[in-house]
Amino acid sequence: MKSKKRILVILVLALVLFVIMFFSLRKESYPVIELIGNKIITISVGTEYKDLGAKAYDPKDGDLTDKIIVESNVKSDIPGKYTIIYKVTNKKGKETTKERKIIVMPSPIDNVPPVLTVLGNNPEIIKVNSIYKDKGAIAVDEVDGDLTKNIKVQGHVNTSKPGTYTIVYTVSDKSGNTSSAERKVQVIKGIKRIKDTEKPVITILGNNPLNITYGSSFVDPGATAYDNVDGNISNKINKIGSINTSKLESYKIIYSVIDSSGNKATAERVINVVLGKDKTPPSLILHGDNPLVLNLYDEYNEPGFKAVDDRDGDITDKVEVSGTVNTNVVGSYRLVYKATDKEGNSTYKMRTIEVTKNNTYTEEELDQMISDGWIPVASANELNQLRESGLKTFGINTKWENTYESGLDKKYVQVENIDLSIYHDNDGWEPIGRYSLEGEEDDAFVFSGKYDGNKYQINNLYVRGDDGPSFSGLFGVVSGRNASLNNIVLNNVDINANYYGSILTTFYESSSPITGIEINGKISAEMATVLAFQLNSYDNDRILIENIKTNIEINGGEAASGLLNQANADCDINNVLIEGNITSVNISSGLISYSNNCNVSNSKVNADITSTGSSGLGTGLMGYSSGGDIINSSFEGTIEAMNVSGLTYNLHGDLINSYVRADLKSEVMAGGLALFSYGNLINNSFFEGTIKSGKVGGLLYSSSAENITISNSYAMGELIAVDTAAGLILSFPDNGVITDSYFKGTVESLTEDAAGLFYLSGLDIINTYVEASIKAKGRAAGITVHNFSNNIENVYFKGDITSSGSNVGGISSFLNSDILFKDTYVEAEIIGNEYVSGFVSKTSNKVILENCYFNGSVFSDNLYSSGMFNEISNELVMKDSHIKGRIEGKNFVGGMISHVSSNLFVQNSYVKSEVIGKDNVGGLIAFSKLENGSNIIDTYFDGRVVGNNNVGGIIGNSEDSKVLVEKVFMNGNIIGNDNVGGFYGIAGADVTRNSFVTGNVTGVSQVGGFAGLLLKDSLIENSYFVGEVVGETNVGAFVGAKEEDDEIMPAISSYYNSDV
């Protein structure tokens, strides 16, 4: 009969556990939509829009991409702003939507006439009575394309009569813009020929030698050729040579050209196919089960792993394994595997090993324990007898039933499940152990013994507090050096205490560990927690808290926590799982509200945490802490409070292999992992989710560490701040490094500044990137707003940056220290009010750029728009870097730099872009006040520059500049009003050598093929212009106007081939 009752109880408990697990697993989730491509896309009117689509995933339903419903109102033939809406619904009916903005830009007004080029000699000289065959002309319009077939030719040559005849060529585009050109044909009685023996000059474009990356596609930058008689004969260049980028070898391309007199010139380019920087981490595969479940005392045998790198091959023997597995102790263990290739790229994998056991002791082990002085506890009444001294009967209806000497200082082991329902009247169960009252002997009523629950259950613990401070829980006060509570299982707990509220014990003062505790139920109190309200130790011993599992609804007044309220003792917390809801007014924490120096490892909190007070704090693991590391631990759930952090309020130790997956909401400040950090290491840790707060940091809010290292860590999700927001950290000290880390998602400030990584930081940034949409009302940057670091290497930003404020940069808004940029780039669409740049807005410090680039578009509503820098007032060295895309603004618009007033050195760099503005517009530099010693060498612009006044293909206005420009060329069209030149709008005290312009220059006043206005100290040497110049006043094929005609010789050994 007894056996049947026991089976019935077990079946009922199993059913209860099944129901709890069933409803806990029914927590509904929403699907996630990820857009393919940019969130904001701009196209020209009439351009067919092909949507890139999106992906959808649900944590339970899996891939839902094919379930996405797309709603679009895009009309690519009508200018305007359109929205594409993507919707997806999971099996639970939960719907997620996401939008993409499509901006259809109107076509610019075409007021630019076609470019009409007369072929052959002009003038053409022929003998009388010879046959004249006109070589014709070609016409190209920037909108309508090739119009050669539309050219109309007027004029006649009478070869029988000496004289000068005119052939007129006329062409119009679809917008009615007309161009005309003339050829003069001279018919003479005889021609005295001068033999042409001079070879053409071939100029190789781009680097020579040129290094290209193994496996990449090779595009030849090409070459130009110019002949002293025939002019530009680039179209006659022959090229010999081929490149195989799949072989690491050196190759040659031979360029050759022959002029009309038979003079031949050759030039050679060397191309080296080299290995690029290895940025691909190795693959790492773990064999066997993961997680792997073992029984207690089983032997752990590594199932194995395999690591392969695309360059280094099999590197399995290089894999590092960290962590330990103790199969003698029940718990969850994690091994971390790290595979690193020769370039330092690393891949991490983690294996979880669960060591389990159903019962703590066998019957034989219990026999031994009881013979060693342990007292068996088999019922609720026997449990209640622990507080009474004297001979009492224990172990009733078990083999160990007997009379034992009981008391608060004895050792007890539970041998049956216990139901405390009989103690539900009035205040319910009276906790075992209390402090002495006035007049009582000290420590006479504390529990100083040991209680081992042996994994048997204690069910239906019910406690109600009185009107004053009270003890609550199974135990009230546990105090003694060797006092201990272990292997206790509490189910269906219901505690409502007045002040001190804890389920296991109110006070724990010991040097012994607390292990093997499982608790389910609910508790309410002014200070509500689960294991102990207060944890103290003897002689500063560290206390171990291990193998704890709870599922509790916790409601506190002042504070609520999932494990401990106050840890005055140093402690080590290992293998703890907290689940449920935690709510209070002032501080709500997943593990501990207040702690001294506690390490947390292999622990997890899955909970919804809320703090409702006006200065409330909500944290996933630790509240206010004085020290301790967090290793292999995590929080998943939601947190809402005035101040929020995913793991801890203040981090004093190391943070390793830990993460947060959560939705965080606060009104003041929030950090994805921590609010404040004083520790020196964050490694392999991350945040995923959403954060909405007054101020937001995706990993940390702020740090005061002396020298911090952040590695292999990231944040991913949507960060929205009323004030300032940063993808990883708002502010950091001057010393430290972040490496192999990233942010992906959205960073938005509703009123102030936003940045992809940091708002303010002095950390060196290495091998780190941001792929995000950045939105702000103030300053905005892809990496950091205020940068105090000295080294940014192998860093990139991809995405879009939009701000209605000023100082917007693809990398940084302000550089506050000398810095080296290396192998760093931006691919983005950047929009701001003023001071908007593809790289950096402002700096007054020395900057070095090596192998960096910007690719995208930059738009400023007002002043200063540039591809690299808006304003530089200190030394800038720029090598092997480039800009591609579109740069647009009002005044001070430069393809590379808006305004520079310092020492500048640019080499082997280029801009391929459309640069559009009003005043002071330049293909490279808008406005320069360069100092002596500045150099621009082996650099070019290829594209189109449009402005109003002071417009130049290379520099818009160099009025107060002193720079040596050498081997620089411009290819494209320049359009402006006053002071318009193919190279300079206004040329100041610069020296320009061995440079040229090919293209067309159009303006109104002071328009020149090379310079619009040439000031008196400017010198142009061995340079040329080839193209067409159109203007109304002060128009010149080479120089439009000179400051003082009588005092200068502006061009030495320079020439032009131009129609004016």
Buried (B, 14 or more C-beta within 10 A) or exposed (E): EEEEEEEEBEEEBEEBEEEBEEEEEEEEEBBBBEBEEBBBBBBEBEEEBEBEBBBBBBEEBEEBBEBBEEEBEBEBEEBEEBEBEBBBBBEBEBEBEBEBBBEBEEEEEBEBBBBBBBEEBBEBEBBBEEEBEBEBBBBBBBEBEEBBEBBEEEEEBEBEEEEEBEBEBBBBBEBEBEBBBBBEBBBEEEEEEEEBEEBBBBBBBBBBEBEBEEEEEBEBBBBBBBBBBBBBBBEBBEEEEEBEBEEEEEBEBEBBBBBEBEBEBEBBBEBEBEEEEBEEBBEBBBEEEEEBEBEBEEEBEBEEBBBBBEBBEEBBEBBEEEBEBEBEBBBBBBBBBBBBBEBEBBBBBBBBBBBEEEEBBEEEEBEEBBEEEBBBBBBBBBBBBBBEEEEBBBBBEBEBEEEBEBBBBBBBBBBBBBBBEEBBEEBBBBBBBBBEEEEEEEBEBBBBBBBBBBBBBBBBBBBBBEEEEBBBBBBBBBBBEEBBBBBBBBBBBBBBBBBBBBBBBBBBBBBBBBBBBBBBBBBBBBBBBBBBBBBBBBEEBBBBBBBBBBBBBBBBBBBBBBBBBBBBBBBBBBBBBBBBBBBBBBBBBBBBBBBBBBBBBBBBBBBBBBBBBEEBBBBBBBBBBBBBBBBBBBBBBBBBBBBBBBBBBBBBBBBBBBBBBBBBBBBBBBBBBBBBBBBBBBBBBBBBBBBBBBBBBBBBBBBEBEEBBBBBBBBBBBBBBBBBBBBBBBBBBBBBBBBBBBBBBBBBBBEBBBBBBBBBBBBBBBBBBBBBBBBBBBBBBBBBBBBBBBBBBBBBBBBBBBBBBBBBBBBBBBBBBBBBBBBBBBBBBBBBBBBBBBBBBBBEBBBBBBBBBBBBBBBBBBBBBBBBBBBBBBBBBBBBBBBBBBBBBBBBBBBBBBBBBBBBBBBBBBBBBBBBBBBBBBBBBBBBBBBEEBBBBBBBBBBBBBBBBBBBBBBBBBBBBBBBBBBBBBBBBBBBBBBBBBBBBBBBBBBBBBBBBBBBBBBBBBBBBBBBBBBBBBBBBBBBBBBBBBBEEBBBBBBBBBBEEEEBEBBEEBBBBBBB
